[in-house]
Amino acid sequence: TRDEINVGYRTAPELQDVVITSAQFKFEKNEPAVLRERMHDVLELRARKQPLEYPSCGSVFKRPKGYYAGALIEEAGMKGKFVNDAMVSPKHAGFILNTGKAKAADVLGLITKIENAVYERFGVQLEREVRLVGWEHHGEQ
């Protein structure tokens, strides 16, 4: 049950390395017009704040305590930077976009460049939100 899971900012330790195969949800009834308006508001906010014009791997880094990853990345001069077709989003620097035929190695190369730039400029080690699954290249897992 949800009482058995400690949920925090982008963390749920009890679900670490767990594969969820089914779930039950309980929803509250509401008027369709109210639900449509709420859905419209959420989608509009997302479209304003997140890059939706290209495929992406979502938000790449967790928010470091006392900072915002996107702001650090932007201030480190990485916004709009490329590794082949992988690009730091000009709309929100916390996202890496595939502007063409970016490969996993391109995205990882850009992630590494971002981490290095932010660490060199601010002394902050970004923590990845994305997980590398089955990755054996460059000695990373």
C-alpha positions, 0 to 999 in steps of 0.5 A, a space after each residue: 500500500 502507499 503507506 508502505 512506501 516512503 516517497 520523496 523528491 524523485 525517490 522511493 527507496 522501497 521501489 528501488 530495483 523493483 519491477 511493478 507488474 500491476 497497480 490499483 488506483 482509486 480516483 475521485 469523481 469530478 465534473 468532466 468540465 473541471 477535469 478537462 480544465 485541469 488537464 488543459 492547465 497541466 498540459 499548457 504549463 508543461 508546453 511552456 516549461 519543457 521542450 516538446 518539439 524533439 524527442 528527449 530522455 526527459 529530465 536528466 539530472 536531479 535537483 541538487 540541494 539548494 540549486 536548480 540543475 537547469 539553471 546551473 547547466 545554463 550558467 555553465 554555458 551548456 545551454 544549446 550545446 551539441 554532441 552530434 545530434 544530442 543537444 542541451 535544450 535551449 528551452 530548459 537546460 535540464 533536458 537533452 534533445 535528440 535533434 536527429 539521429 543521436 545515439 546513446 553514446 552522444 547523449 552520454 557524452 553530452 551528459 558527461 560534458 555537462 557534469 564536468 562544466 557544472 563541477 568546474 564552474 560551481 563545484 557542484 556534482 550533478 546527480 543523474 536522474 536517468 539510469 544507464 541500463 545495459 551500458 558497458 561503454 566507457 566503463 560506465 554502468 
